Amino acid sequence: MSRISTRSGVAVAVALAVTTTSGVVGIRAATADSSRARTMNVIYLLGDGMGRTHVTAGRDRFYGADGRLVMETLPAVGQVATYAIGKNSGQPGATDFVPEYVTDSASSATAWASGVKTYNAALGVDGKGAVVPTLMELAKRAGYGTGNVSTAEITDATPASQMSHALARGCQGPEYSAAACQDTEITGSALPTSDIRVTPIADQIARNGTADVILGGGLSRFDAEDEQALKSQGYSILGSPATQAVATRAELSQARGPKVFGLFNKGNLTVERAKRLAPGTPGAAEPSLPELTSKAISLLSRQKRSGKGFYLQVEGALIDKRSHANDAAQTLDEIKAFDDAVKVARDFAAKDRNTLVIVTADHECAGFSIIEQGTITNAEADVPGTGNRDAGNPANSSAASGLPDRAAQSKADARSTGIQNAPGGTPAVPGGAPANNFAPATFRTADDPRSVQDGTPEASLWLTYLSGNHTGEDVPIYASGPRAWRLGGSIDNTDLFDVVGGALGVVR
Ligand SMILES: [Zn+2]
């Protein structure tokens, strides 16, 4: 699907009323005249930082080599290119187009939410800082129920991409700060604080009503004024931004729609592994992603008056955050929790029969790899590698190296203290792996005998990280339901805007 041909297919010229002082709106949206599509639901789930290897490792760990994660049972499968663009870059095809091969969550989320490439850290604006409407805004305007669920702060890049417009993702609130909110490389000089693009994201979310159901973390980004603004729009508020009382699972179970706002932690939600290791702590009492997803679907599907469908975004954010930390044990459990949320969506769709379910990621994180049991990685090897030598035909050698054979590799004591299933990199956690340990983390799989323990050479799933940062590889996509076939093959993350917008009848 080419961006240009898709874009030229945009037919009806009704710009969304996203008011800013600059008032720039780059994308035209179709009017919501397509009642045919109105009863349709879209559940869009993404594992932040979930690359191809994350999925395979999750499969091996929890279901075994011959098993399948729930996401892998969806019939349409493809891969998504995720690149970003530089600041002040034009869109692909323009003469001033400048690609950035590795994206962050903000740029990637803006691509699917608004159909444009943008620079890293940008939300709801294009590469030159112009405000672009989001799918959730368009869906809301067309009468759909809308929901946004995340295990991160709800003001963090992925959820914020659907319900805010910001030059810099760090402008989360509660207070405005020029350092966090302005980007003069885009605007030339500081914008007035009345400009939406430098308005704290929490303030935007609390006032624009873009999502009917808002469930996640990040309570400390909101304050008493935000609570008042939410109440005046009719939101049921779980917990209290004014008193900083976090929402509880009991409040969640009793919540009634149509508009619900519940944040269960002042920051990001608690990782599943930490909950399991510390039962009885406040974090352990937080609802899980599958629970949040189930409640959001229940609230939104109950609003089906006059045949309205809904559009729900669900983010498993901690896959990325724990991958940055090189904590494979936590990462694997977050993949499982995310996949359990996919099961909730799939089971709903199986009954509903008119729901497009999409499962994908925004980018890969940390160069996660599954290596052969017993392998010494280059990072921990005394003398990494053999050079490019072909003993059978010296003409194929690119350089004489004098390096030893792979078989002769040994571990460098300074960089390898042995298998340790604890966060790598820096800083080392107390009692965890030394910061300089580049040895693999090992995990038992569903295929291993019961006697095999995590963190031993006998465990058959050997995992390593390349770094603590994102990579530029394509990410997998799985889909089922109406129009799912359009997501097969190789697509770009901006194509998701067209497919989902088309399914909802808000983009043509
Ligand atoms: Zn990340």
Boltz pocket constraint, residues with backbone or C-beta under 6 A from the ligand:
constraints:
  - pocket:
      binder: B
      contacts: [[A, 49], [A, 105], [A, 320], [A, 321], [A, 324], [A, 365], [A, 470]]
      max_distance: 6.0
